[in-house]
Amino acid sequence: MHLIAWLLFLVCGIIYLIASIRDRDPLMISGTICFIVAVVIFLLPIKK
């Protein structure tokens, strides 16, 4: 269930990225890229 939630966050971030690129808003683009990177980091498996 958590994986589905994180994947939905990722999809949401990609949609926001597309919208911000269309609007040519550099602040929104950089914020969205940071959000997507954070979600990808959470999706990476933890090495012990």
mmCIF entry with sequence, helices, sheets and N, C-alpha, C, O atoms, coordinates in Angstrom:
data_MODEL
# 
_entry.id   MODEL 
# 
_entity.id                         1 
_entity.type                       polymer 
_entity.pdbx_number_of_molecules   1 
# 
_entity_poly.entity_id                      1 
_entity_poly.type                           'polypeptide(L)' 
_entity_poly.nstd_linkage                   no 
_entity_poly.nstd_monomer                   no 
_entity_poly.pdbx_seq_one_letter_code       MHLIAWLLFLVCGIIYLIASIRDRDPLMISGTICFIVAVVIFLLPIKK 
_entity_poly.pdbx_seq_one_letter_code_can   MHLIAWLLFLVCGIIYLIASIRDRDPLMISGTICFIVAVVIFLLPIKK 
_entity_poly.pdbx_strand_id                 A 
# 
loop_
_entity_poly_seq.entity_id 
_entity_poly_seq.num 
_entity_poly_seq.mon_id 
_entity_poly_seq.hetero 
1 1  MET n 
1 2  HIS n 
1 3  LEU n 
1 4  ILE n 
1 5  ALA n 
1 6  TRP n 
1 7  LEU n 
1 8  LEU n 
1 9  PHE n 
1 10 LEU n 
1 11 VAL n 
1 12 CYS n 
1 13 GLY n 
1 14 ILE n 
1 15 ILE n 
1 16 TYR n 
1 17 LEU n 
1 18 ILE n 
1 19 ALA n 
1 20 SER n 
1 21 ILE n 
1 22 ARG n 
1 23 ASP n 
1 24 ARG n 
1 25 ASP n 
1 26 PRO n 
1 27 LEU n 
1 28 MET n 
1 29 ILE n 
1 30 SER n 
1 31 GLY n 
1 32 THR n 
1 33 ILE n 
1 34 CYS n 
1 35 PHE n 
1 36 ILE n 
1 37 VAL n 
1 38 ALA n 
1 39 VAL n 
1 40 VAL n 
1 41 ILE n 
1 42 PHE n 
1 43 LEU n 
1 44 LEU n 
1 45 PRO n 
1 46 ILE n 
1 47 LYS n 
1 48 LYS n 
# 
_struct_asym.id          A 
_struct_asym.entity_id   1 
# 
loop_
_struct_conf.conf_type_id 
_struct_conf.id 
_struct_conf.pdbx_PDB_helix_id 
_struct_conf.beg_label_comp_id 
_struct_conf.beg_label_asym_id 
_struct_conf.beg_label_seq_id 
_struct_conf.pdbx_beg_PDB_ins_code 
_struct_conf.end_label_comp_id 
_struct_conf.end_label_asym_id 
_struct_conf.end_label_seq_id 
_struct_conf.pdbx_end_PDB_ins_code 
_struct_conf.beg_auth_comp_id 
_struct_conf.beg_auth_asym_id 
_struct_conf.beg_auth_seq_id 
_struct_conf.end_auth_comp_id 
_struct_conf.end_auth_asym_id 
_struct_conf.end_auth_seq_id 
_struct_conf.pdbx_PDB_helix_class 
_struct_conf.details 
_struct_conf.pdbx_PDB_helix_length 
HELX_P HELX_P1 AA1 HIS A 2  ? ASP A 23 ? HIS A 2  ASP A 23 1 ? 22 
HELX_P HELX_P2 AA2 PRO A 26 ? LEU A 43 ? PRO A 26 LEU A 43 1 ? 18 
# 
_struct_conf_type.id          HELX_P 
_struct_conf_type.criteria    ? 
_struct_conf_type.reference   ? 
# 
loop_
_atom_site.group_PDB 
_atom_site.id 
_atom_site.type_symbol 
_atom_site.label_atom_id 
_atom_site.label_alt_id 
_atom_site.label_comp_id 
_atom_site.label_asym_id 
_atom_site.label_entity_id 
_atom_site.label_seq_id 
_atom_site.pdbx_PDB_ins_code 
_atom_site.Cartn_x 
_atom_site.Cartn_y 
_atom_site.Cartn_z 
_atom_site.occupancy 
_atom_site.B_iso_or_equiv 
_atom_site.pdbx_formal_charge 
_atom_site.auth_seq_id 
_atom_site.auth_comp_id 
_atom_site.auth_asym_id 
_atom_site.auth_atom_id 
_atom_site.pdbx_PDB_model_num 
ATOM 1   N N  . MET A 1 1  ? 0.817  -1.192 0.000   1.00 0.00 ? 1  MET A N  1 
ATOM 2   C CA . MET A 1 1  ? 0.000  0.000  0.000   1.00 0.00 ? 1  MET A CA 1 
ATOM 3   C C  . MET A 1 1  ? 0.867  1.266  0.000   1.00 0.00 ? 1  MET A C  1 
ATOM 4   O O  . MET A 1 1  ? 0.568  2.253  -0.671  1.00 0.00 ? 1  MET A O  1 
ATOM 5   N N  . HIS A 1 2  ? 1.955  1.193  0.783   1.00 0.00 ? 2  HIS A N  1 
ATOM 6   C CA . HIS A 1 2  ? 2.856  2.344  0.823   1.00 0.00 ? 2  HIS A CA 1 
ATOM 7   C C  . HIS A 1 2  ? 3.520  2.566  -0.532  1.00 0.00 ? 2  HIS A C  1 
ATOM 8   O O  . HIS A 1 2  ? 3.719  3.706  -0.950  1.00 0.00 ? 2  HIS A O  1 
ATOM 9   N N  . LEU A 1 3  ? 3.857  1.491  -1.207  1.00 0.00 ? 3  LEU A N  1 
ATOM 10  C CA . LEU A 1 3  ? 4.488  1.602  -2.516  1.00 0.00 ? 3  LEU A CA 1 
ATOM 11  C C  . LEU A 1 3  ? 3.549  2.285  -3.514  1.00 0.00 ? 3  LEU A C  1 
ATOM 12  O O  . LEU A 1 3  ? 3.977  3.124  -4.307  1.00 0.00 ? 3  LEU A O  1 
ATOM 13  N N  . ILE A 1 4  ? 2.284  1.923  -3.467  1.00 0.00 ? 4  ILE A N  1 
ATOM 14  C CA . ILE A 1 4  ? 1.312  2.553  -4.364  1.00 0.00 ? 4  ILE A CA 1 
ATOM 15  C C  . ILE A 1 4  ? 1.218  4.049  -4.070  1.00 0.00 ? 4  ILE A C  1 
ATOM 16  O O  . ILE A 1 4  ? 1.144  4.861  -4.993  1.00 0.00 ? 4  ILE A O  1 
ATOM 17  N N  . ALA A 1 5  ? 1.222  4.411  -2.800  1.00 0.00 ? 5  ALA A N  1 
ATOM 18  C CA . ALA A 1 5  ? 1.153  5.820  -2.427  1.00 0.00 ? 5  ALA A CA 1 
ATOM 19  C C  . ALA A 1 5  ? 2.364  6.592  -2.942  1.00 0.00 ? 5  ALA A C  1 
ATOM 20  O O  . ALA A 1 5  ? 2.220  7.696  -3.468  1.00 0.00 ? 5  ALA A O  1 
ATOM 21  N N  . TRP A 1 6  ? 3.558  6.017  -2.792  1.00 0.00 ? 6  TRP A N  1 
ATOM 22  C CA . TRP A 1 6  ? 4.767  6.695  -3.269  1.00 0.00 ? 6  TRP A CA 1 
ATOM 23  C C  . TRP A 1 6  ? 4.773  6.798  -4.794  1.00 0.00 ? 6  TRP A C  1 
ATOM 24  O O  . TRP A 1 6  ? 5.233  7.798  -5.345  1.00 0.00 ? 6  TRP A O  1 
ATOM 25  N N  . LEU A 1 7  ? 4.268  5.777  -5.474  1.00 0.00 ? 7  LEU A N  1 
ATOM 26  C CA . LEU A 1 7  ? 4.185  5.841  -6.933  1.00 0.00 ? 7  LEU A CA 1 
ATOM 27  C C  . LEU A 1 7  ? 3.195  6.912  -7.376  1.00 0.00 ? 7  LEU A C  1 
ATOM 28  O O  . LEU A 1 7  ? 3.418  7.582  -8.385  1.00 0.00 ? 7  LEU A O  1 
ATOM 29  N N  . LEU A 1 8  ? 2.118  7.076  -6.640  1.00 0.00 ? 8  LEU A N  1 
ATOM 30  C CA . LEU A 1 8  ? 1.165  8.148  -6.950  1.00 0.00 ? 8  LEU A CA 1 
ATOM 31  C C  . LEU A 1 8  ? 1.789  9.525  -6.717  1.00 0.00 ? 8  LEU A C  1 
ATOM 32  O O  . LEU A 1 8  ? 1.540  10.458 -7.480  1.00 0.00 ? 8  LEU A O  1 
ATOM 33  N N  . PHE A 1 9  ? 2.596  9.652  -5.668  1.00 0.00 ? 9  PHE A N  1 
ATOM 34  C CA . PHE A 1 9  ? 3.340  10.895 -5.456  1.00 0.00 ? 9  PHE A CA 1 
ATOM 35  C C  . PHE A 1 9  ? 4.263  11.174 -6.641  1.00 0.00 ? 9  PHE A C  1 
ATOM 36  O O  . PHE A 1 9  ? 4.381  12.315 -7.087  1.00 0.00 ? 9  PHE A O  1 
ATOM 37  N N  . LEU A 1 10 ? 4.905  10.142 -7.141  1.00 0.00 ? 10 LEU A N  1 
ATOM 38  C CA . LEU A 1 10 ? 5.799  10.285 -8.285  1.00 0.00 ? 10 LEU A CA 1 
ATOM 39  C C  . LEU A 1 10 ? 5.035  10.728 -9.529  1.00 0.00 ? 10 LEU A C  1 
ATOM 40  O O  . LEU A 1 10 ? 5.484  11.620 -10.249 1.00 0.00 ? 10 LEU A O  1 
ATOM 41  N N  . VAL A 1 11 ? 3.893  10.113 -9.784  1.00 0.00 ? 11 VAL A N  1 
ATOM 42  C CA . VAL A 1 11 ? 3.059  10.498 -10.931 1.00 0.00 ? 11 VAL A CA 1 
ATOM 43  C C  . VAL A 1 11 ? 2.601  11.949 -10.784 1.00 0.00 ? 11 VAL A C  1 
ATOM 44  O O  . VAL A 1 11 ? 2.619  12.711 -11.750 1.00 0.00 ? 11 VAL A O  1 
ATOM 45  N N  . CYS A 1 12 ? 2.195  12.321 -9.584  1.00 0.00 ? 12 CYS A N  1 
ATOM 46  C CA . CYS A 1 12 ? 1.767  13.692 -9.325  1.00 0.00 ? 12 CYS A CA 1 
ATOM 47  C C  . CYS A 1 12 ? 2.906  14.676 -9.604  1.00 0.00 ? 12 CYS A C  1 
ATOM 48  O O  . CYS A 1 12 ? 2.693  15.721 -10.219 1.00 0.00 ? 12 CYS A O  1 
ATOM 49  N N  . GLY A 1 13 ? 4.108  14.337 -9.151  1.00 0.00 ? 13 GLY A N  1 
ATOM 50  C CA . GLY A 1 13 ? 5.264  15.195 -9.399  1.00 0.00 ? 13 GLY A CA 1 
ATOM 51  C C  . GLY A 1 13 ? 5.559  15.348 -10.878 1.00 0.00 ? 13 GLY A C  1 
ATOM 52  O O  . GLY A 1 13 ? 5.911  16.437 -11.333 1.00 0.00 ? 13 GLY A O  1 
ATOM 53  N N  . ILE A 1 14 ? 5.421  14.274 -11.628 1.00 0.00 ? 14 ILE A N  1 
ATOM 54  C CA . ILE A 1 14 ? 5.661  14.335 -13.078 1.00 0.00 ? 14 ILE A CA 1 
ATOM 55  C C  . ILE A 1 14 ? 4.619  15.221 -13.754 1.00 0.00 ? 14 ILE A C  1 
ATOM 56  O O  . ILE A 1 14 ? 4.944  15.990 -14.659 1.00 0.00 ? 14 ILE A O  1 
ATOM 57  N N  . ILE A 1 15 ? 3.373  15.112 -13.314 1.00 0.00 ? 15 ILE A N  1 
ATOM 58  C CA . ILE A 1 15 ? 2.322  15.966 -13.883 1.00 0.00 ? 15 ILE A CA 1 
ATOM 59  C C  . ILE A 1 15 ? 2.599  17.434 -13.570 1.00 0.00 ? 15 ILE A C  1 
ATOM 60  O O  . ILE A 1 15 ? 2.452  18.292 -14.440 1.00 0.00 ? 15 ILE A O  1 
ATOM 61  N N  . TYR A 1 16 ? 3.001  17.729 -12.326 1.00 0.00 ? 16 TYR A N  1 
ATOM 62  C CA . TYR A 1 16 ? 3.353  19.112 -11.969 1.00 0.00 ? 16 TYR A CA 1 
ATOM 63  C C  . TYR A 1 16 ? 4.561  19.591 -12.776 1.00 0.00 ? 16 TYR A C  1 
ATOM 64  O O  . TYR A 1 16 ? 4.614  20.757 -13.167 1.00 0.00 ? 16 TYR A O  1 
ATOM 65  N N  . LEU A 1 17 ? 5.517  18.718 -13.026 1.00 0.00 ? 17 LEU A N  1 
ATOM 66  C CA . LEU A 1 17 ? 6.685  19.099 -13.812 1.00 0.00 ? 17 LEU A CA 1 
ATOM 67  C C  . LEU A 1 17 ? 6.277  19.466 -15.232 1.00 0.00 ? 17 LEU A C  1 
ATOM 68  O O  . LEU A 1 17 ? 6.742  20.469 -15.773 1.00 0.00 ? 17 LEU A O  1 
ATOM 69  N N  . ILE A 1 18 ? 5.414  18.663 -15.835 1.00 0.00 ? 18 ILE A N  1 
ATOM 70  C CA . ILE A 1 18 ? 4.942  18.957 -17.189 1.00 0.00 ? 18 ILE A CA 1 
ATOM 71  C C  . ILE A 1 18 ? 4.208  20.294 -17.224 1.00 0.00 ? 18 ILE A C  1 
ATOM 72  O O  . ILE A 1 18 ? 4.415  21.099 -18.132 1.00 0.00 ? 18 ILE A O  1 
ATOM 73  N N  . ALA A 1 19 ? 3.345  20.526 -16.228 1.00 0.00 ? 19 ALA A N  1 
ATOM 74  C CA . ALA A 1 19 ? 2.589  21.780 -16.178 1.00 0.00 ? 19 ALA A CA 1 
ATOM 75  C C  . ALA A 1 19 ? 3.517  22.977 -15.981 1.00 0.00 ? 19 ALA A C  1 
ATOM 76  O O  . ALA A 1 19 ? 3.314  24.023 -16.597 1.00 0.00 ? 19 ALA A O  1 
ATOM 77  N N  . SER A 1 20 ? 4.529  22.834 -15.132 1.00 0.00 ? 20 SER A N  1 
ATOM 78  C CA . SER A 1 20 ? 5.432  23.959 -14.899 1.00 0.00 ? 20 SER A CA 1 
ATOM 79  C C  . SER A 1 20 ? 6.334  24.220 -16.097 1.00 0.00 ? 20 SER A C  1 
ATOM 80  O O  . SER A 1 20 ? 6.708  25.367 -16.344 1.00 0.00 ? 20 SER A O  1 
ATOM 81  N N  . ILE A 1 21 ? 6.688  23.185 -16.841 1.00 0.00 ? 21 ILE A N  1 
ATOM 82  C CA . ILE A 1 21 ? 7.467  23.393 -18.069 1.00 0.00 ? 21 ILE A CA 1 
ATOM 83  C C  . ILE A 1 21 ? 6.615  24.117 -19.098 1.00 0.00 ? 21 ILE A C  1 
ATOM 84  O O  . ILE A 1 21 ? 7.107  25.001 -19.800 1.00 0.00 ? 21 ILE A O  1 
ATOM 85  N N  . ARG A 1 22 ? 5.342  23.752 -19.195 1.00 0.00 ? 22 ARG A N  1 
ATOM 86  C CA . ARG A 1 22 ? 4.437  24.431 -20.131 1.00 0.00 ? 22 ARG A CA 1 
ATOM 87  C C  . ARG A 1 22 ? 4.255  25.896 -19.771 1.00 0.00 ? 22 ARG A C  1 
ATOM 88  O O  . ARG A 1 22 ? 4.123  26.745 -20.652 1.00 0.00 ? 22 ARG A O  1 
ATOM 89  N N  . ASP A 1 23 ? 4.247  26.198 -18.451 1.00 0.00 ? 23 ASP A N  1 
ATOM 90  C CA . ASP A 1 23 ? 4.101  27.585 -17.997 1.00 0.00 ? 23 ASP A CA 1 
ATOM 91  C C  . ASP A 1 23 ? 5.422  28.339 -17.978 1.00 0.00 ? 23 ASP A C  1 
ATOM 92  O O  . ASP A 1 23 ? 5.448  29.551 -17.765 1.00 0.00 ? 23 ASP A O  1 
ATOM 93  N N  . ARG A 1 24 ? 6.513  27.626 -18.200 1.00 0.00 ? 24 ARG A N  1 
ATOM 94  C CA . ARG A 1 24 ? 7.866  28.205 -18.183 1.00 0.00 ? 24 ARG A CA 1 
ATOM 95  C C  . ARG A 1 24 ? 8.153  28.928 -16.872 1.00 0.00 ? 24 ARG A C  1 
ATOM 96  O O  . ARG A 1 24 ? 8.641  30.058 -16.859 1.00 0.00 ? 24 ARG A O  1 
ATOM 97  N N  . ASP A 1 25 ? 7.836  28.242 -15.760 1.00 0.00 ? 25 ASP A N  1 
ATOM 98  C CA . ASP A 1 25 ? 8.053  28.802 -14.428 1.00 0.00 ? 25 ASP A CA 1 
ATOM 99  C C  . ASP A 1 25 ? 9.270  28.120 -13.796 1.00 0.00 ? 25 ASP A C  1 
ATOM 100 O O  . ASP A 1 25 ? 9.163  26.991 -13.317 1.00 0.00 ? 25 ASP A O  1 
ATOM 101 N N  . PRO A 1 26 ? 10.430 28.797 -13.791 1.00 0.00 ? 26 PRO A N  1 
ATOM 102 C CA . PRO A 1 26 ? 11.650 28.139 -13.312 1.00 0.00 ? 26 PRO A CA 1 
ATOM 103 C C  . PRO A 1 26 ? 11.606 27.761 -11.831 1.00 0.00 ? 26 PRO A C  1 
ATOM 104 O O  . PRO A 1 26 ? 12.194 26.753 -11.440 1.00 0.00 ? 26 PRO A O  1 
ATOM 105 N N  . LEU A 1 27 ? 10.926 28.543 -11.011 1.00 0.00 ? 27 LEU A N  1 
ATOM 106 C CA . LEU A 1 27 ? 10.842 28.211 -9.589  1.00 0.00 ? 27 LEU A CA 1 
ATOM 107 C C  . LEU A 1 27 ? 10.028 26.940 -9.382  1.00 0.00 ? 27 LEU A C  1 
ATOM 108 O O  . LEU A 1 27 ? 10.412 26.081 -8.589  1.00 0.00 ? 27 LEU A O  1 
ATOM 109 N N  . MET A 1 28 ? 8.925  26.817 -10.078 1.00 0.00 ? 28 MET A N  1 
ATOM 110 C CA . MET A 1 28 ? 8.090  25.615 -9.967  1.00 0.00 ? 28 MET A CA 1 
ATOM 111 C C  . MET A 1 28 ? 8.810  24.400 -10.540 1.00 0.00 ? 28 MET A C  1 
ATOM 112 O O  . MET A 1 28 ? 8.695  23.301 -9.999  1.00 0.00 ? 28 MET A O  1 
ATOM 113 N N  . ILE A 1 29 ? 9.548  24.588 -11.628 1.00 0.00 ? 29 ILE A N  1 
ATOM 114 C CA . ILE A 1 29 ? 10.307 23.486 -12.224 1.00 0.00 ? 29 ILE A CA 1 
ATOM 115 C C  . ILE A 1 29 ? 11.341 22.964 -11.235 1.00 0.00 ? 29 ILE A C  1 
ATOM 116 O O  . ILE A 1 29 ? 11.453 21.754 -11.035 1.00 0.00 ? 29 ILE A O  1 
ATOM 117 N N  . SER A 1 30 ? 12.101 23.870 -10.612 1.00 0.00 ? 30 SER A N  1 
ATOM 118 C CA . SER A 1 30 ? 13.146 23.427 -9.678  1.00 0.00 ? 30 SER A CA 1 
ATOM 119 C C  . SER A 1 30 ? 12.540 22.785 -8.432  1.00 0.00 ? 30 SER A C  1 
ATOM 120 O O  . SER A 1 30 ? 13.077 21.800 -7.925  1.00 0.00 ? 30 SER A O  1 
ATOM 121 N N  . GLY A 1 31 ? 11.443 23.324 -7.938  1.00 0.00 ? 31 GLY A N  1 
ATOM 122 C CA . GLY A 1 31 ? 10.785 22.730 -6.781  1.00 0.00 ? 31 GLY A CA 1 
ATOM 123 C C  . GLY A 1 31 ? 10.231 21.349 -7.080  1.00 0.00 ? 31 GLY A C  1 
ATOM 124 O O  . GLY A 1 31 ? 10.318 20.443 -6.251  1.00 0.00 ? 31 GLY A O  1 
ATOM 125 N N  . THR A 1 32 ? 9.664  21.190 -8.262  1.00 0.00 ? 32 THR A N  1 
ATOM 126 C CA . THR A 1 32 ? 9.102  19.909 -8.653  1.00 0.00 ? 32 THR A CA 1 
ATOM 127 C C  . THR A 1 32 ? 10.195 18.865 -8.864  1.00 0.00 ? 32 THR A C  1 
ATOM 128 O O  . THR A 1 32 ? 10.017 17.698 -8.514  1.00 0.00 ? 32 THR A O  1 
ATOM 129 N N  . ILE A 1 33 ? 11.314 19.278 -9.430  1.00 0.00 ? 33 ILE A N  1 
ATOM 130 C CA . ILE A 1 33 ? 12.431 18.345 -9.606  1.00 0.00 ? 33 ILE A CA 1 
ATOM 131 C C  . ILE A 1 33 ? 12.943 17.882 -8.244  1.00 0.00 ? 33 ILE A C  1 
ATOM 132 O O  . ILE A 1 33 ? 13.238 16.700 -8.066  1.00 0.00 ? 33 ILE A O  1 
ATOM 133 N N  . CYS A 1 34 ? 13.050 18.793 -7.285  1.00 0.00 ? 34 CYS A N  1 
ATOM 134 C CA . CYS A 1 34 ? 13.463 18.400 -5.930  1.00 0.00 ? 34 CYS A CA 1 
ATOM 135 C C  . CYS A 1 34 ? 12.476 17.410 -5.330  1.00 0.00 ? 34 CYS A C  1 
ATOM 136 O O  . CYS A 1 34 ? 12.886 16.444 -4.686  1.00 0.00 ? 34 CYS A O  1 
ATOM 137 N N  . PHE A 1 35 ? 11.190 17.634 -5.530  1.00 0.00 ? 35 PHE A N  1 
ATOM 138 C CA . PHE A 1 35 ? 10.163 16.730 -5.012  1.00 0.00 ? 35 PHE A CA 1 
ATOM 139 C C  . PHE A 1 35 ? 10.289 15.347 -5.637  1.00 0.00 ? 35 PHE A C  1 
ATOM 140 O O  . PHE A 1 35 ? 10.210 14.336 -4.940  1.00 0.00 ? 35 PHE A O  1 
ATOM 141 N N  . ILE A 1 36 ? 10.484 15.305 -6.952  1.00 0.00 ? 36 ILE A N  1 
ATOM 142 C CA . ILE A 1 36 ? 10.608 14.022 -7.646  1.00 0.00 ? 36 ILE A CA 1 
ATOM 143 C C  . ILE A 1 36 ? 11.848 13.276 -7.171  1.00 0.00 ? 36 ILE A C  1 
ATOM 144 O O  . ILE A 1 36 ? 11.793 12.064 -6.961  1.00 0.00 ? 36 ILE A O  1 
ATOM 145 N N  . VAL A 1 37 ? 12.959 13.976 -6.999  1.00 0.00 ? 37 VAL A N  1 
ATOM 146 C CA . VAL A 1 37 ? 14.185 13.332 -6.509  1.00 0.00 ? 37 VAL A CA 1 
ATOM 147 C C  . VAL A 1 37 ? 13.963 12.762 -5.108  1.00 0.00 ? 37 VAL A C  1 
ATOM 148 O O  . VAL A 1 37 ? 14.415 11.658 -4.808  1.00 0.00 ? 37 VAL A O  1 
ATOM 149 N N  . ALA A 1 38 ? 13.269 13.511 -4.253  1.00 0.00 ? 38 ALA A N  1 
ATOM 150 C CA . ALA A 1 38 ? 12.992 13.023 -2.902  1.00 0.00 ? 38 ALA A CA 1 
ATOM 151 C C  . ALA A 1 38 ? 12.128 11.766 -2.925  1.00 0.00 ? 38 ALA A C  1 
ATOM 152 O O  . ALA A 1 38 ? 12.370 10.831 -2.162  1.00 0.00 ? 38 ALA A O  1 
ATOM 153 N N  . VAL A 1 39 ? 11.131 11.743 -3.789  1.00 0.00 ? 39 VAL A N  1 
ATOM 154 C CA . VAL A 1 39 ? 10.270 10.558 -3.891  1.00 0.00 ? 39 VAL A CA 1 
ATOM 155 C C  . VAL A 1 39 ? 11.072 9.358  -4.395  1.00 0.00 ? 39 VAL A C  1 
ATOM 156 O O  . VAL A 1 39 ? 10.904 8.248  -3.892  1.00 0.00 ? 39 VAL A O  1 
ATOM 157 N N  . VAL A 1 40 ? 11.934 9.572  -5.377  1.00 0.00 ? 40 VAL A N  1 
ATOM 158 C CA . VAL A 1 40 ? 12.756 8.476  -5.898  1.00 0.00 ? 40 VAL A CA 1 
ATOM 159 C C  . VAL A 1 40 ? 13.685 7.943  -4.807  1.00 0.00 ? 40 VAL A C  1 
ATOM 160 O O  . VAL A 1 40 ? 13.900 6.735  -4.711  1.00 0.00 ? 40 VAL A O  1 
ATOM 161 N N  . ILE A 1 41 ? 14.235 8.838  -3.988  1.00 0.00 ? 41 ILE A N  1 
ATOM 162 C CA . ILE A 1 41 ? 15.097 8.400  -2.888  1.00 0.00 ? 41 ILE A CA 1 
ATOM 163 C C  . ILE A 1 41 ? 14.318 7.527  -1.909  1.00 0.00 ? 41 ILE A C  1 
ATOM 164 O O  . ILE A 1 41 ? 14.837 6.522  -1.423  1.00 0.00 ? 41 ILE A O  1 
ATOM 165 N N  . PHE A 1 42 ? 13.066 7.906  -1.619  1.00 0.00 ? 42 PHE A N  1 
ATOM 166 C CA . PHE A 1 42 ? 12.241 7.090  -0.734  1.00 0.00 ? 42 PHE A CA 1 
ATOM 167 C C  . PHE A 1 42 ? 11.915 5.734  -1.351  1.00 0.00 ? 42 PHE A C  1 
ATOM 168 O O  . PHE A 1 42 ? 11.712 4.759  -0.628  1.00 0.00 ? 42 PHE A O  1 
ATOM 169 N N  . LEU A 1 43 ? 11.863 5.664  -2.676  1.00 0.00 ? 43 LEU A N  1 
ATOM 170 C CA . LEU A 1 43 ? 11.542 4.399  -3.337  1.00 0.00 ? 43 LEU A CA 1 
ATOM 171 C C  . LEU A 1 43 ? 12.731 3.456  -3.431  1.00 0.00 ? 43 LEU A C  1 
ATOM 172 O O  . LEU A 1 43 ? 12.547 2.257  -3.643  1.00 0.00 ? 43 LEU A O  1 
ATOM 173 N N  . LEU A 1 44 ? 13.943 3.969  -3.279  1.00 0.00 ? 44 LEU A N  1 
ATOM 174 C CA . LEU A 1 44 ? 15.130 3.117  -3.350  1.00 0.00 ? 44 LEU A CA 1 
ATOM 175 C C  . LEU A 1 44 ? 15.183 2.185  -2.150  1.00 0.00 ? 44 LEU A C  1 
ATOM 176 O O  . LEU A 1 44 ? 14.839 2.582  -1.036  1.00 0.00 ? 44 LEU A O  1 
ATOM 177 N N  . PRO A 1 45 ? 15.613 0.951  -2.372  1.00 0.00 ? 45 PRO A N  1 
ATOM 178 C CA . PRO A 1 45 ? 15.690 0.022  -1.232  1.00 0.00 ? 45 PRO A CA 1 
ATOM 179 C C  . PRO A 1 45 ? 16.810 0.435  -0.273  1.00 0.00 ? 45 PRO A C  1 
ATOM 180 O O  . PRO A 1 45 ? 17.836 0.977  -0.683  1.00 0.00 ? 45 PRO A O  1 
ATOM 181 N N  . ILE A 1 46 ? 16.584 0.167  0.997   1.00 0.00 ? 46 ILE A N  1 
ATOM 182 C CA . ILE A 1 46 ? 17.571 0.493  2.019   1.00 0.00 ? 46 ILE A CA 1 
ATOM 183 C C  . ILE A 1 46 ? 18.576 -0.658 2.108   1.00 0.00 ? 46 ILE A C  1 
ATOM 184 O O  . ILE A 1 46 ? 18.193 -1.814 2.288   1.00 0.00 ? 46 ILE A O  1 
ATOM 185 N N  . LYS A 1 47 ? 19.866 -0.330 1.982   1.00 0.00 ? 47 LYS A N  1 
ATOM 186 C CA . LYS A 1 47 ? 20.916 -1.354 2.086   1.00 0.00 ? 47 LYS A CA 1 
ATOM 187 C C  . LYS A 1 47 ? 21.377 -1.428 3.538   1.00 0.00 ? 47 LYS A C  1 
ATOM 188 O O  . LYS A 1 47 ? 21.682 -0.408 4.156   1.00 0.00 ? 47 LYS A O  1 
ATOM 189 N N  . LYS A 1 48 ? 21.424 -2.636 4.070   1.00 0.00 ? 48 LYS A N  1 
ATOM 190 C CA . LYS A 1 48 ? 21.862 -2.811 5.471   1.00 0.00 ? 48 LYS A CA 1 
ATOM 191 C C  . LYS A 1 48 ? 23.153 -3.552 5.534   1.00 0.00 ? 48 LYS A C  1 
ATOM 192 O O  . LYS A 1 48 ? 23.674 -3.793 6.623   1.00 0.00 ? 48 LYS A O  1 
# 
